[in-house]
Amino acid sequence: KTFKRLWINSLEKDVIRSGFQNLQPGMNYYPFYQEAQTRQIADWLIGMNASPLYTLNLQQKGVQGTFSLGRVQTPTLYLIFQRQEAIENFKKE
């Protein structure tokens, strides 16, 4: 079965109308679907396996709480941590 895909970067009326006038073959975007599905599975596997692992390891070391890991979440939290450290250690010149 063939299908067409609407691919737009704006919700402006003229862009939407133009997009519907220029629908693209759906199979042109199949690699994007595969990439998204791969990311979804990786996120699920990392969260399902690494979160309990880190939680148990940290609890064995006396750290209380549960800990969640994720492909995007973990590096983002680290960036926030680094910024907070920089703010707390700021020395006025």
C-alpha positions as CSV (number, residue, x, y, z in Angstrom):
1,K,0.0,0.0,0.0
2,T,1.4,3.4,-0.9
3,F,1.0,6.4,1.3
4,K,2.1,10.1,1.3
5,R,3.7,12.0,4.1
6,L,3.1,15.6,5.2
7,W,6.5,17.1,6.1
8,I,6.4,20.6,7.4
9,N,8.5,22.8,9.8
10,S,5.8,25.3,10.8
11,L,2.2,25.5,11.8
12,E,1.6,28.6,9.8
13,K,-1.5,28.2,7.5
14,D,0.4,28.9,4.3
15,V,3.1,26.4,5.1
16,I,0.5,23.7,6.0
17,R,-1.4,24.4,2.7
18,S,1.9,24.3,0.7
19,G,2.8,21.0,2.5
20,F,-0.5,19.4,1.5
21,Q,0.1,20.5,-2.1
22,N,3.5,18.8,-2.0
23,L,3.0,15.5,-0.2
24,Q,6.0,13.2,-0.4
25,P,6.1,9.4,-0.9
26,G,6.0,7.9,2.6
27,M,8.9,5.5,1.9
28,N,11.2,8.5,1.5
29,Y,11.0,8.9,5.3
30,Y,11.2,5.2,6.2
31,P,14.8,5.6,7.5
32,F,13.6,8.3,10.0
33,Y,11.0,5.8,11.3
34,Q,13.7,3.2,11.7
35,E,16.0,5.7,13.5
36,A,13.2,6.7,15.9
37,Q,12.2,3.1,16.6
38,T,15.9,2.3,17.4
39,R,16.1,5.2,19.8
40,Q,12.9,4.2,21.5
41,I,14.1,0.6,22.0
42,A,17.5,1.9,23.3
43,D,15.9,4.3,25.7
44,W,13.7,1.5,27.1
45,L,16.6,-1.0,27.4
46,I,18.8,1.5,29.1
47,G,16.1,2.7,31.5
48,M,14.9,-0.8,32.3
49,N,18.4,-2.2,33.0
50,A,20.7,0.6,34.0
51,S,18.3,2.4,36.4
52,P,17.8,-0.6,38.8
53,L,21.5,-1.5,38.5
54,Y,22.6,2.0,39.6
55,T,19.9,2.2,42.2
56,L,21.1,-1.1,43.8
57,N,24.8,-0.2,43.6
58,L,24.3,3.2,45.2
59,Q,22.0,1.8,47.9
60,Q,24.7,-0.7,48.8
61,K,27.1,2.2,49.3
62,G,24.6,3.9,51.6
63,V,23.0,6.3,49.2
64,Q,19.3,6.6,49.7
65,G,16.7,6.8,46.9
66,T,16.0,5.5,43.5
67,F,18.0,6.6,40.4
68,S,16.8,6.9,36.9
69,L,19.2,6.8,33.9
70,G,18.5,7.6,30.3
71,R,20.1,8.2,26.9
72,V,19.2,11.9,27.0
73,Q,18.4,12.5,30.7
74,T,21.8,11.4,32.1
75,P,24.0,13.8,30.0
76,T,21.5,16.6,30.4
77,L,21.5,16.2,34.2
78,Y,25.3,16.3,34.1
79,L,25.3,19.6,32.2
80,I,23.0,21.0,34.8
81,F,25.3,19.7,37.6
82,Q,28.3,21.3,35.9
83,R,26.6,24.6,35.6
84,Q,25.5,24.5,39.2
85,E,29.1,23.7,40.3
86,A,30.4,26.6,38.2
87,I,27.9,29.0,39.8
88,E,28.7,27.8,43.3
89,N,32.4,28.0,42.8
90,F,32.4,31.4,41.0
91,K,35.0,33.8,42.2
92,K,34.5,37.5,41.4
93,E,37.6,39.0,39.8
